[in-house]
Amino acid sequence: MKFINFISNLDKRWIYLILALCIIIPFLFPVGFPMKTTPPVKSIYDFIEDSIPEGGVVLIGADYDPSTMAELHPMAKVIAAHALSNNLRVLFVTLYPQGAGMAQDAIDNVLKEWNKSNPENQKQLGKDITLLAYVPGVSAVVLKMGEDITQTFNEDGYGNKLSELEVMKGIKNYNDINLMVELAGSSVVLTWLIYANGRYGLKMGIGTTAVSAAEYYSYLQSKQAIGMLGGLKGAAEYEHLLDKKNVYGGRKDASIGMDAQSSAHIFFIILIILGNIAYFVKKRKEGK
Amino acid sequence: MFLRRTLPLLVSAIFGIALILQFFVPHPASKSFYNMMLDWLIIVSAFTYLIAVQSTVELHFTKIKRKVEGWQYSIIVLVSLFVTALLGVLGGAFMPTTLWMKIFHSVKPTDTTPLMYTYLYMQMPMQSTIFSLLAFYMASAAFRSFRARSFDATLLLVTAGIVTLGRVPLGEFIYKGLPDVVEWILKYPNMAAQRGILIGVQLGIIATSIKIILGIERKYLGGGK
């Protein structure tokens, strides 16, 4: 009973401290548990790997901000790196002002790491990758892109005319985009699915936070999305797949974070079990 | 009355019906009308930022003026708002502007702009930190409130436990088939429930849209009835 009383009256600061340790220690002493690749992740990887011809275009929607960057930023970097490894062109687009900063950071990071690992196959901003300028309007922007991408943005995020950029050669609208992967932790994913996929038939993949992933299984089954990266694990699975190709030396942020997430999840489950044991023992005692 | 109520209702009805009809008319004139509407929407959306700034400034300025509790934070909000905007206008968003390079001769076109600097080294760590605090509150809340009080609660608790464990490699290490169980839960029971909700929501959106176009739903105009 002493233990039950201790559990029932446990100060929440102890919980905070243990959780902090559960997250910090795995970063210092990584274990690296093996991971199975789930079908929704594999199908996006396989599509980029096998179904897009050289010079094809991958559009990445960076519709997230620093609050969800832990899960979504590794996705942006690894998908962009994968596309570059197959000599595809990468366009970043964002419907949120905050996403522009995220996309800019992902582009800087991927280009730097890529050019460091592949000095014989250097990639350039404006030639292989760019960020389309932020334009307000959310659904109007998605619809307008279906008509004419250059007319929607006019310039890239760096102030260059889209019509003069090599990366934009031959791209008019969604018909010239081979795959769009939308990265967001909000319902903006639906905007892309409804307007870009539903109205214009843009082939789409989804990258979302673990908590939102459950919402999009209907779209996988209806084939409106070819695949999905759900949370940090989805990003880590993709990093493992790209790692096998051995072409990109960038930091594997998602894989590094998986041990911390594993221990935090286990701690959550232990807490729930302990809380329930204390609840039932107390209830039984009160009943007697 | 005409400008505040009748005119907005007329605009909604005319453009709502016109855009529905446009969808079914593949004529070039219809296409050009559609493109014009999209341009208008984008332009109008840009103006909403002005309203947002005006409303934020007004709200915080009033708080400072009346010295309501925590009014000092409002000063920080206003200073941050104007300093960030000024840095963006003078220094550029992703590439330093010519003006910025003229003011600071050592700045190169490839350098990080002051706006991006504030984003990378202030906003990014602050916003990530605030969001990561959620994990601590969730842990404490799960410990105190997540109880198997009824059959429904037990079902939720067991499912949540399986999904939580199955979404990390450690779960797979404990039982190899766990990711497949999680995938099954998400693909079947979860999807069935989600789809039901989605269909309900979409039907609601269609009904509300029709009511707005016909002028039955008028709450968006504000001002009570």
Chai-1 contact restraints between the chains, C-beta under 6 A:
chainA,res_idxA,chainB,res_idxB,connection_type,confidence,min_distance_angstrom,max_distance_angstrom,comment,restraint_id
A,K12,B,S140,contact,1.0,0.0,6.0,A-B,restraint_1
A,I15,B,A139,contact,1.0,0.0,6.0,A-B,restraint_2
A,I15,B,S140,contact,1.0,0.0,6.0,A-B,restraint_3
A,Y16,B,F136,contact,1.0,0.0,6.0,A-B,restraint_4
A,L19,B,F136,contact,1.0,0.0,6.0,A-B,restraint_5
A,L19,B,A139,contact,1.0,0.0,6.0,A-B,restraint_6
A,F33,B,P169,contact,1.0,0.0,6.0,A-B,restraint_7
A,F33,B,L170,contact,1.0,0.0,6.0,A-B,restraint_8
A,F33,B,F173,contact,1.0,0.0,6.0,A-B,restraint_9
A,M35,B,P169,contact,1.0,0.0,6.0,A-B,restraint_10
A,K36,B,E172,contact,1.0,0.0,6.0,A-B,restraint_11
A,K36,B,P179,contact,1.0,0.0,6.0,A-B,restraint_12
A,P66,B,M124,contact,1.0,0.0,6.0,A-B,restraint_13
A,P66,B,Q127,contact,1.0,0.0,6.0,A-B,restraint_14
A,P66,B,S128,contact,1.0,0.0,6.0,A-B,restraint_15
A,S67,B,Q127,contact,1.0,0.0,6.0,A-B,restraint_16
A,S67,B,F131,contact,1.0,0.0,6.0,A-B,restraint_17
A,G101,B,Y119,contact,1.0,0.0,6.0,A-B,restraint_18
A,Q104,B,F94,contact,1.0,0.0,6.0,A-B,restraint_19
A,P136,B,S45,contact,1.0,0.0,6.0,A-B,restraint_20
A,P136,B,A46,contact,1.0,0.0,6.0,A-B,restraint_21
A,G137,B,L41,contact,1.0,0.0,6.0,A-B,restraint_22
A,G137,B,I42,contact,1.0,0.0,6.0,A-B,restraint_23
A,G137,B,S45,contact,1.0,0.0,6.0,A-B,restraint_24
A,A140,B,L38,contact,1.0,0.0,6.0,A-B,restraint_25
A,A140,B,L41,contact,1.0,0.0,6.0,A-B,restraint_26
A,A140,B,I42,contact,1.0,0.0,6.0,A-B,restraint_27
A,L143,B,L38,contact,1.0,0.0,6.0,A-B,restraint_28
A,K144,B,L38,contact,1.0,0.0,6.0,A-B,restraint_29
A,E147,B,N35,contact,1.0,0.0,6.0,A-B,restraint_30
A,G157,B,F94,contact,1.0,0.0,6.0,A-B,restraint_31
A,Y158,B,F94,contact,1.0,0.0,6.0,A-B,restraint_32
A,Y158,B,M95,contact,1.0,0.0,6.0,A-B,restraint_33
A,A214,B,L186,contact,1.0,0.0,6.0,A-B,restraint_34
A,A214,B,N190,contact,1.0,0.0,6.0,A-B,restraint_35
A,E215,B,Q194,contact,1.0,0.0,6.0,A-B,restraint_36
A,Y217,B,L186,contact,1.0,0.0,6.0,A-B,restraint_37
A,Y217,B,K187,contact,1.0,0.0,6.0,A-B,restraint_38
A,Y217,B,M191,contact,1.0,0.0,6.0,A-B,restraint_39
A,S218,B,M191,contact,1.0,0.0,6.0,A-B,restraint_40
A,S218,B,Q194,contact,1.0,0.0,6.0,A-B,restraint_41
A,S218,B,R195,contact,1.0,0.0,6.0,A-B,restraint_42
A,K233,B,R167,contact,1.0,0.0,6.0,A-B,restraint_43
A,M258,B,P169,contact,1.0,0.0,6.0,A-B,restraint_44
A,Q261,B,V168,contact,1.0,0.0,6.0,A-B,restraint_45
A,S262,B,V168,contact,1.0,0.0,6.0,A-B,restraint_46
A,S262,B,P169,contact,1.0,0.0,6.0,A-B,restraint_47
A,S262,B,L170,contact,1.0,0.0,6.0,A-B,restraint_48
A,H265,B,T164,contact,1.0,0.0,6.0,A-B,restraint_49
A,H265,B,V168,contact,1.0,0.0,6.0,A-B,restraint_50
A,F268,B,A142,contact,1.0,0.0,6.0,A-B,restraint_51
A,I269,B,G161,contact,1.0,0.0,6.0,A-B,restraint_52
A,L271,B,A142,contact,1.0,0.0,6.0,A-B,restraint_53
A,L271,B,F143,contact,1.0,0.0,6.0,A-B,restraint_54
A,I272,B,A142,contact,1.0,0.0,6.0,A-B,restraint_55
A,I272,B,F146,contact,1.0,0.0,6.0,A-B,restraint_56
A,G275,B,F143,contact,1.0,0.0,6.0,A-B,restraint_57
A,N276,B,R147,contact,1.0,0.0,6.0,A-B,restraint_58
A,N276,B,A148,contact,1.0,0.0,6.0,A-B,restraint_59
A,Y279,B,R147,contact,1.0,0.0,6.0,A-B,restraint_60
